[in-house]
Amino acid sequence: MKKKLLTLAVCLCSALSANAATWVAIDSGNDDIQTFIDNDSIKYIAEDVCTYAVLYKKGNDLPKIVYIKSDYKTDKTGIIRAEEFNEEKYNPSYYSKHAKAFMKDIMDNAIFTSAHEYAFQSHYKVTTQTEEQPVKVEEQKKAKAEQPKVEKIKEEKIKEQPKEETKVVPVANKVEQNNPQAVAEELFNTYVEQIKADIFENWKTSKETANTIINLIISVNSDGSYNGYKILDSSSQCEKARRAAVAAVNLTAPFAQFPQHESFVNQTVIIPITFEQKRFKRYVK
């Protein structure tokens, strides 16, 4: 699977030279099909309607590009145009302006479903960040105005406190006493917990996915690049719960680089993740 992804990556890199694109791997529902969505191509042409480009490659066939339109009010998608991928002709903005498509209900097609949900969650994430920005600016202004008062109080406290002698312990001595293996394990565990926390923030659930458990594993390289996932088992046959878990992983990738440690150089790790939703509460293990 990794070899196939690297092969397709060569095609994508050549395309980037002519057209700006950010390709993100999404679930195809078939290990023999590699599927990517261009994050930069997602464009909302109405409040609940957007267009985007999906690139897929099956086996040894040439990669193909599909320009898709999604309507989230009716939960329908439609193909604007499908053709063999040509980097010189790749132009998603054109099909955003000429987005005529025969819309259908979301079928049992993992590629359409994953792309449909990714485009929605990507827009939801960007919109949320944009709305929160003015609040942060106001908080920064308020903090800046109060800063002189706080610094003045700190200066007065420093003058009142008697000086104490401090003993400096060389950092090198502490490092030598630590177990290198223990340090590596602690760094790795912290890294994994952060990845899970980031994925959890992108996990969107609903009443339909209540009381479900989805266990999957993801493969991550030392540079943070994402190789793919595999679902191990689930507590039910809820397709929406499975798609929500996969969409959360795809939206979070690529991940942060491995911690700076000799044990993690040019390594690939498998990280197990459990998505558990009890009633209307969510948990990640």
C-alpha positions as CSV (number, residue, x, y, z in Angstrom):
1,M,0.0,0.0,0.0
2,K,2.8,2.4,0.9
3,K,4.6,1.6,-2.4
4,K,1.4,2.4,-4.3
5,L,1.0,5.7,-2.5
6,L,4.6,6.7,-3.2
7,T,4.0,5.9,-6.9
8,L,0.9,8.2,-7.1
9,A,2.8,10.9,-5.1
10,V,5.2,11.3,-8.0
11,C,2.3,12.1,-10.3
12,L,0.9,14.6,-7.7
13,C,4.2,16.3,-7.2
14,S,4.5,17.0,-11.0
15,A,1.0,18.5,-10.9
16,L,2.0,20.8,-8.1
17,S,4.6,22.4,-10.3
18,A,1.9,23.8,-12.6
19,N,-1.1,24.2,-10.3
20,A,-1.2,24.8,-6.6
21,A,-2.9,21.9,-4.8
22,T,-2.9,20.2,-1.5
23,W,-3.7,16.5,-1.9
24,V,-5.1,14.7,1.1
25,A,-5.6,10.9,1.2
26,I,-9.3,9.9,1.8
27,D,-11.0,6.5,2.3
28,S,-11.8,4.7,-1.0
29,G,-13.2,1.6,0.6
30,N,-10.9,-0.5,-1.5
31,D,-7.2,-1.2,-0.9
32,D,-6.6,-1.4,-4.6
33,I,-7.8,2.2,-5.2
34,Q,-5.8,5.2,-4.1
35,T,-7.9,8.3,-3.6
36,F,-7.0,11.9,-2.8
37,I,-9.0,15.2,-2.5
38,D,-7.4,18.5,-3.4
39,N,-8.0,20.6,-0.2
40,D,-7.3,23.8,-2.2
41,S,-10.0,23.0,-4.7
42,I,-12.8,23.1,-2.1
43,K,-14.9,26.1,-2.9
44,Y,-18.4,27.0,-1.6
45,I,-20.5,28.5,-4.4
46,A,-23.5,28.8,-2.1
47,E,-24.1,28.5,1.7
48,D,-24.6,24.7,1.5
49,V,-23.1,23.9,-1.9
50,C,-19.5,23.3,-2.8
51,T,-17.3,21.9,-5.5
52,Y,-14.0,20.1,-5.3
53,A,-11.6,17.8,-7.2
54,V,-10.9,14.1,-6.4
55,L,-8.0,12.1,-7.9
56,Y,-8.1,8.4,-7.9
57,K,-6.0,5.5,-9.3
58,K,-7.0,1.9,-9.5
59,G,-4.2,-0.7,-9.8
60,N,-2.0,0.0,-12.8
61,D,-4.5,2.2,-14.5
62,L,-3.7,5.9,-15.3
63,P,-4.9,8.3,-12.6
64,K,-8.3,10.0,-13.2
65,I,-9.7,13.3,-11.9
66,V,-13.3,13.8,-10.9
67,Y,-14.8,17.2,-10.4
68,I,-17.7,16.9,-7.9
69,K,-20.5,19.0,-6.5
70,S,-22.0,18.5,-3.1
71,D,-25.2,19.9,-1.6
72,Y,-25.3,19.5,2.1
73,K,-28.9,20.8,2.5
74,T,-30.2,17.8,0.5
75,D,-27.2,15.5,1.2
76,K,-26.7,14.9,-2.5
77,T,-23.6,14.8,-4.8
78,G,-23.1,15.0,-8.5
79,I,-20.3,14.5,-11.0
80,I,-19.5,17.7,-13.0
81,R,-16.9,16.1,-15.1
82,A,-14.6,13.0,-15.0
83,E,-11.5,12.5,-17.1
84,E,-7.9,11.2,-17.1
85,F,-5.7,13.4,-15.0
86,N,-3.6,15.9,-17.0
87,E,-1.6,18.4,-15.0
88,E,-1.8,21.0,-17.8
89,K,-5.6,20.8,-18.0
90,Y,-6.2,20.5,-14.3
91,N,-8.4,23.6,-13.4
92,P,-10.8,23.1,-10.5
93,S,-11.8,26.8,-10.4
94,Y,-13.3,26.5,-13.9
95,Y,-15.7,23.8,-12.8
96,S,-16.6,25.8,-9.7
97,K,-18.0,28.4,-12.1
98,H,-19.6,25.8,-14.4
99,A,-20.9,23.4,-11.8
100,K,-23.7,21.8,-13.7
101,A,-24.3,18.2,-12.4
102,F,-27.1,15.7,-12.0
103,M,-27.4,15.4,-8.3
104,K,-28.1,12.1,-6.6
105,D,-28.5,10.9,-3.0
106,I,-25.3,9.7,-1.3
107,M,-24.8,6.2,-2.6
108,D,-23.0,3.3,-0.9
109,N,-19.8,4.6,-2.5
110,A,-16.9,5.2,-0.1
111,I,-15.1,7.6,-2.4
112,F,-18.1,9.9,-2.8
113,T,-19.0,9.7,0.8
114,S,-15.5,10.4,2.1
115,A,-15.0,13.3,-0.2
116,H,-18.5,14.7,0.6
117,E,-17.8,14.6,4.4
118,Y,-14.2,15.9,4.1
119,A,-15.3,19.0,2.1
120,F,-18.0,19.7,4.7
121,Q,-15.7,19.2,7.8
122,S,-12.9,21.2,6.2
123,H,-15.2,24.2,5.6
124,Y,-16.6,23.8,9.2
125,K,-13.1,23.9,10.6
126,V,-12.1,27.0,8.7
127,T,-15.4,28.8,9.4
128,T,-15.1,28.1,13.1
129,Q,-11.5,29.4,13.3
130,T,-12.6,32.5,11.4
131,E,-15.4,33.3,13.7
132,E,-13.3,32.8,16.8
133,Q,-10.6,35.2,15.5
134,P,-12.2,38.5,16.5
135,V,-12.7,37.2,20.1
136,K,-9.0,36.4,20.3
137,V,-8.0,39.9,19.0
138,E,-10.2,41.6,21.6
139,E,-8.6,39.4,24.3
140,Q,-5.1,40.4,23.1
141,K,-6.0,44.1,23.2
142,K,-7.4,43.7,26.7
143,A,-4.3,41.8,27.9
144,K,-2.0,44.4,26.3
145,A,-3.8,47.2,28.1
146,E,-3.5,45.4,31.5
147,Q,0.1,44.4,31.0
148,P,1.7,47.6,32.5
149,K,-0.3,47.2,35.7
150,V,0.7,43.6,36.1
151,E,4.4,44.3,35.4
152,K,4.3,47.1,38.0
153,I,2.8,44.8,40.6
154,K,5.5,42.2,39.8
155,E,8.3,44.8,40.2
156,E,6.9,45.8,43.7
157,K,6.8,42.1,44.8
158,I,10.3,41.5,43.6
159,K,11.6,44.5,45.6
160,E,9.8,43.2,48.8
161,Q,11.2,39.6,48.6
162,P,14.6,39.0,50.1
163,K,17.3,37.6,47.9
164,E,18.0,33.9,48.3
165,E,21.0,32.0,47.2
166,T,20.3,29.5,44.4
167,K,22.2,26.4,43.6
168,V,22.7,25.6,39.9
169,V,22.6,22.0,39.0
170,P,24.2,21.2,35.6
171,V,21.6,19.9,33.1
172,A,24.2,17.5,31.6
173,N,24.4,15.6,34.9
174,K,20.6,15.0,35.0
175,V,20.6,13.8,31.4
176,E,23.3,11.3,32.0
177,Q,21.4,9.8,34.9
178,N,18.2,9.3,32.8
179,N,17.6,6.1,31.0
180,P,17.7,6.8,27.2
181,Q,15.1,4.2,26.5
182,A,12.7,5.7,29.1
183,V,13.2,9.1,27.6
184,A,12.4,7.8,24.1
185,E,9.2,6.0,25.4
186,E,8.1,9.2,27.2
187,L,8.6,11.3,24.1
188,F,6.7,8.8,22.0
189,N,3.8,8.4,24.4
190,T,3.4,12.2,24.5
191,Y,3.5,12.4,20.7
192,V,0.8,9.7,20.3
193,E,-1.5,11.3,22.9
194,Q,-1.2,14.7,21.0
195,I,-2.1,13.0,17.7
196,K,-5.1,11.4,19.3
197,A,-6.2,14.7,20.8
198,D,-5.9,16.4,17.4
199,I,-8.0,13.6,15.7
200,F,-10.6,13.8,18.5
201,E,-11.1,17.6,17.8
202,N,-12.0,16.7,14.2
203,W,-14.3,13.8,15.2
204,K,-17.9,14.8,14.3
205,T,-20.7,12.5,15.8
206,S,-24.4,12.5,15.8
207,K,-27.4,10.7,17.3
208,E,-27.1,8.0,14.6
209,T,-23.6,7.1,15.8
210,A,-24.5,6.8,19.5
211,N,-23.4,3.7,21.4
212,T,-20.7,2.7,18.8
213,I,-17.1,1.6,19.0
214,I,-14.7,1.8,16.1
215,N,-11.2,0.4,16.4
216,L,-8.6,1.3,13.8
217,I,-4.9,1.7,13.3
218,I,-3.1,4.4,11.4
219,S,0.4,4.3,9.8
220,V,2.6,7.4,10.3
221,N,6.1,8.2,9.0
222,S,8.8,10.0,11.0
223,D,8.1,13.2,8.9
224,G,4.5,13.1,9.9
225,S,3.2,11.9,6.5
226,Y,0.2,9.6,6.6
227,N,0.3,6.2,4.9
228,G,-3.3,5.0,5.6
229,Y,-5.5,3.2,8.0
230,K,-7.1,-0.2,8.7
231,I,-10.3,-0.8,10.6
232,L,-9.8,-3.7,13.0
233,D,-13.4,-4.2,14.3
234,S,-16.5,-2.2,15.4
235,S,-19.3,-2.6,17.8
236,S,-22.0,-2.3,15.2
237,Q,-22.7,-2.1,11.5
238,C,-23.2,1.7,11.7
239,E,-21.6,3.0,8.5
240,K,-21.9,6.6,9.6
241,A,-19.8,5.9,12.7
242,R,-17.1,4.3,10.6
243,R,-17.1,7.2,8.1
244,A,-17.0,9.7,11.0
245,A,-13.9,8.0,12.5
246,V,-12.1,7.8,9.1
247,A,-13.0,11.4,8.2
248,A,-11.5,12.6,11.5
249,V,-8.2,10.9,10.7
250,N,-8.1,12.2,7.1
251,L,-8.9,15.7,8.2
252,T,-6.1,15.8,10.8
253,A,-3.4,14.3,8.5
254,P,-0.6,15.1,7.8
255,F,0.6,14.9,11.4
256,A,3.4,16.5,13.3
257,Q,6.9,15.2,12.8
258,F,8.3,12.6,15.3
259,P,10.1,14.0,18.4
260,Q,13.8,14.8,17.9
261,H,15.4,11.6,19.1
262,E,17.8,9.1,17.5
263,S,15.3,6.3,18.1
264,F,12.8,7.9,15.7
265,V,14.9,8.6,12.7
266,N,13.4,7.2,9.4
267,Q,10.8,5.2,11.3
268,T,7.2,4.3,10.6
269,V,4.9,3.6,13.5
270,I,1.4,2.0,13.8
271,I,-0.9,3.8,16.2
272,P,-4.1,2.1,17.4
273,I,-7.1,4.4,18.1
274,T,-10.5,3.6,19.6
275,F,-13.5,5.8,18.8
276,E,-16.1,5.1,21.4
277,Q,-19.4,7.0,21.7
278,K,-21.6,6.2,24.6
279,R,-25.0,7.7,24.3
280,F,-24.1,11.3,23.4
281,K,-20.7,11.4,25.0
282,R,-17.5,10.8,23.0
283,Y,-14.3,9.1,24.1
284,V,-10.9,8.4,22.4
285,K,-8.6,5.7,23.8
